[in-house]
Amino acid sequence: MSRHLRKRSLILAGHDTSVALEPTFWAVLERMIANQNVTLVQLVTQVDATRAPDQSLASALRVHAVEWLQQRADTPTFKNPS
């Protein structure tokens, strides 16, 4: 495994699995977890259930993280009218 990847081990649907992602993606996933008030396992389980059969879990998590960031960037922030 490349030195720039960080690996985390999880139990999904009763099976041991591990996912290796860049620290930047783990940081985004941690923000998602805090924002959505879920655990890492819950978030990964959700992504795993919706990914395409030919897509790796790591790839699905990266795409999910980027889509979440894009959605947040596209959401207008409330501005107090003066």
Contact map, one row per residue, 1 for C-alpha under 8 A:
1110100000000000000000000000000000000000000000000000000000000000000000000000000000
1111100000000000000000000000000000000000000000000000000000000000000000000000000000
1111110000000000000000000000000000000000000000000000000000000000000000000000000000
0111110000000000000001100000000000000000000000000000000000000000000000000000000000
1111111000000000000111100000000000000000000000000000000000000000000000000000000000
0011111100000000000111100000000000000000000000000000000000000000000000000000000000
0000111110000000011110000000000000000000000000000000000000000000000000000000000000
0000011111000000011100000000000000000000000000000000000000000000000000000000000000
0000001111100001111000000000000000000000000000000000000000000000000000000000000000
0000000111110001111000000000000000000000100000000000000000000000000000000000000000
0000000011111111100000000000000000000000100000000000000000000000000000000000000000
0000000001111111100000000000000000000000100010000000000000000000000000000000000000
0000000000111110000000000000000000000000000010000000000000000000000000000000000000
0000000000111111000000000000000000000000000000000000000000000000000000000000000000
0000000000111111100000000000000000000000000000000000000000000000000000000000000000
0000000011110111110000000000000000000000000000000000000000000000000000000000000000
0000000011110011111000000000000000000000000000000000000000000000000000000000000000
0000001111000001111100000000000000000000000000000000000000000000000000000000000000
0000001111000000111110000000000000000000000000000000000011000000000000000000000000
0000111100000000011111000000000000000000000000000000000001000000000000000000000000
0000111000000000001111101100000000000000000000000000000001000100000000000000000000
0001110000000000000111111100000000000000000000000000000000000000000000000000000000
0001110000000000000011111110000000000000000000000000000000000000000000000000000000
0000000000000000000001111111000000000000000000000000000000000000000000000000000000
0000000000000000000011111111100000000000000000000000000000000100100000000000000000
0000000000000000000011111111110000000000000000000000000000000000000000000000000000
0000000000000000000000111111111000000000000000000000000000000000000000000000000000
0000000000000000000000011111111100000000000000000000000000000000100000000000000000
0000000000000000000000001111111110000001000000000000000000000000100000000000000000
0000000000000000000000000111111111000001000000000000000000000000000000000000000000
0000000000000000000000000011111111100000000000000000000000000000000000000000000000
0000000000000000000000000001111111110000000000000000000000000000100100000000000000
0000000000000000000000000000111111111111001000000000000000000000000000000000000000
0000000000000000000000000000011111111100000000000000000000000000000000000000000000
0000000000000000000000000000001111111000000000000000000000000000000000000000000000
0000000000000000000000000000000111111100000000000000000000000000000000000000000000
0000000000000000000000000000000011111110000000000000000000000000000000000000000000
0000000000000000000000000000000011011111011000000000000000000000000000000000000000
0000000000000000000000000000000010001111111000000000000000000000000000000000000000
0000000000000000000000000000110010000111111100000000000000000000000000000000000000
0000000001110000000000000000000000000011111110000000000000000000000000000000000000
0000000000000000000000000000000000000111111111000000000000000000000000000000000000
0000000000000000000000000000000010000111111111100000000000000000000000000000000000
0000000000000000000000000000000000000001111111110000000000001000000000000000000000
0000000000011000000000000000000000000000111111111000000000000000000000000000000000
0000000000000000000000000000000000000000011111111100000000000000000000000000000000
0000000000000000000000000000000000000000001111111110000010011001000000000000000000
0000000000000000000000000000000000000000000111111110000010010000000000000000000000
0000000000000000000000000000000000000000000011111110000000000000000000000000000000
0000000000000000000000000000000000000000000001111111000000000000000000000000000000
0000000000000000000000000000000000000000000000111111101010010000000000000000000000
0000000000000000000000000000000000000000000000000111111000000000000000000000000000
0000000000000000000000000000000000000000000000000011111100000000000000000000000000
0000000000000000000000000000000000000000000000000001111100000000000000000000000000
0000000000000000000000000000000000000000000000000011111110110000000000000000000000
0000000000000000000000000000000000000000000000000000111111110000000000000000000000
0000000000000000001000000000000000000000000000110010001111111000000000000000000000
0000000000000000001110000000000000000000000000000000000111111100000000000000000000
0000000000000000000000000000000000000000000000000000001111111110000000000000000000
0000000000000000000000000000000000000000000000110010001111111111000000000000000000
0000000000000000000000000000000000000000000100100000000011111111100000000000000000
0000000000000000000010001000000000000000000000000000000001111111110000000000000000
0000000000000000000000000000000000000000000000000000000000111111111000000000000000
0000000000000000000000000000000000000000000000100000000000011111111100000000000000
0000000000000000000000001001100100000000000000000000000000001111111110000000000000
0000000000000000000000000000000000000000000000000000000000000111111111000000000000
0000000000000000000000000000000000000000000000000000000000000011111111100000000000
0000000000000000000000000000000100000000000000000000000000000001111111110000000000
0000000000000000000000000000000000000000000000000000000000000000111111111000000000
0000000000000000000000000000000000000000000000000000000000000000011111111100000000
0000000000000000000000000000000000000000000000000000000000000000001111111110000000
0000000000000000000000000000000000000000000000000000000000000000000111111110000000
0000000000000000000000000000000000000000000000000000000000000000000011111111000000
0000000000000000000000000000000000000000000000000000000000000000000001111111000000
0000000000000000000000000000000000000000000000000000000000000000000000111111100000
0000000000000000000000000000000000000000000000000000000000000000000000001111110000
0000000000000000000000000000000000000000000000000000000000000000000000000011111000
0000000000000000000000000000000000000000000000000000000000000000000000000001111100
0000000000000000000000000000000000000000000000000000000000000000000000000000111110
0000000000000000000000000000000000000000000000000000000000000000000000000000011111
0000000000000000000000000000000000000000000000000000000000000000000000000000001111
0000000000000000000000000000000000000000000000000000000000000000000000000000000111
